[in-house]
Amino acid sequence: MVKRNSLLASVCATILIAGSPVLSEAQSTKILEEYFAVIQSSEIVLEVGDKEDNSKSTQWNNITLKGDEGKMQIAIPWIKVSKKLLGGFEMTYAQKVEGAFQSPDPKYLEPIRFVVENKGMVVEIDGDEDAREYISSFDEIAFNTLENNVINISAKLTDGTSTQIMKKTGDIVSSSGHFDVKTMMIDYGLEIDGNKMTSTTTMNDFTSKFNVLFSNQYDPDKPLASFDPSRDMFFEYSISSGVSHANVGSALGPVEVDASFGSGSGFFGLKGSVATLSGSTNDISYNMAATAMGMPPMQFSLTDAAVNIEVPLDNLDESKPAGYKITINGLALSDQVWAMFDPKALLPRDEISLDIDLTASLRWLKPLADIDVSDNNQTPPFEVESAKINALNMKIAGAELQTSGEVSVDNSQFPPVPDGTVNISLKGAFGLLNKLTELGMVPAQNAMMIQGMSGAFFKPAGDGEDDLISVITMTKDGHISANGTPLK
């Protein structure tokens, strides 16, 4: 099996070679030495065939990078750093770089060979020692796997620019800057036991900012031992639009899916000891065709979708806010999709929306470095001191749910005891339940039981029998009630 750190090392090495380089000192030989020193910090072994040192340039030839005991290799014919007439340095290298890495399961898949080619690549080097700046531009960078009957991957970046600043502090090297391309195209193909899948995606106006850390202290057996949550690292991006096409083979015939999407953005990283994963996309649409399977074309679209997850890390002395939010607006299903489960058109075919917004006050019980990720039986290394439902809302098929509330948590006993109130509003639920029963999706006896039990949790809101509310109250002594009626 390929180790995760070897895959990360090969990816980092390929990016550094193909695009925005790294490191330090106002001498061409020193720049090359430190450039490859960073790559080697990712557990990669460097071999150089020969070196040509001149008064104004240094060129290394027949360079080989090996990682994970030779399971990953990259061959670079040559790379050169030259001093410019007006100051600063320039890096150039072979237009074609070849490599290979061991497949995840060598019993069934041979090593995957690949080639990276560039056109119009220019890399200017400036800045001071231990704070070197690399400014790159290229017409095209292409990645392609070679001669493989199982998996094929190709990617192409066009009209790209990047700025990268490398800083070294102790055994930590940080790489920060931006990377922008006009178009990014990714093709993927997979064939196993005669079953084929292909996918093509194109993204336009891809822009990104990043801050990445490299360290030679990483231990794959203890991945959190060297992790320092106080060190910021992140990757964020935005795109203007994109399209994709996927084809999946099956015994009954192919399934084709076409998608398009408008502007979008994303963020993944760590800032101020808070881990964040967020993203949003606008104007999404999908079209699916499986005519050989006897299914009609189907479509669905979204006005926008977004997710945001925030978790504080390593806060042992006091609790800090964590959050989970996901929204889906304007989800519209085509008549063909509705007809699959509602052929009588009994359900209102309105747009569907979802809004989940939860926050909590969280405290870690031990440092991340002390957590054994391989121990599946350990108790949770953190505790929640309070939680708040800012929104738990949904609109679908004529029914609407709205929820809010706030509770504190007593962690002095196990299981922890909540203390607080949750408010629920439910409109159109009985109407939806009756229609689902008529469609045969809910058995009649189950529907009757649900309606009968609803009286224990809900009461009429005053706007009709299909407009219900509930106030769920939890107390420190462990009691739970709904609208004043004890449940526990």
Buried (B, 14 or more C-beta within 10 A) or exposed (E): EBBEBBBBBBEBBBBBBBBBBBBBBBBBBBBBBBBBBBBBBBBBBBEBEEEEEEEEBBBBBEBBBBBBEEBBBBBBBBBBBBBEEEEBBBBBBBEEBBBBBBBEEEEEBEEBBBBBBBEEBEBBBBBEBBEBBBBBBBEBBBBBBEEBEBBBBBBBBBBBBBBBBBBBEEEBBBBBBBBBBEBBBBBBBBBEEEEEBBBBBBBBBBBBBBBBBBBBEBEEEBBBEBBBBEBBBBBBBBBEBBBBBBBBBEEEEBBBBBBBBBBBBBBBBBEEBBBBBBBBBBBBBBBBBBEEEEBBEBBBBBBBBBBBBBBBBBBEEEBBBBBBBBBBBBBBBBEBBBBEEBEEEBBBBBBBBBBBBBBBBBBBEEBBEEBEEEEEEEEEEBBBBBBBBBBBBBBBBBBBBBBBBBBBBEEEEEEEBBBBEBBBBBBBBBBBBBBBBBBEEBEEEEBEEBEEEBEEBBBEBEEEEBBBBBBBBBBEEEEEBBBEEEEE
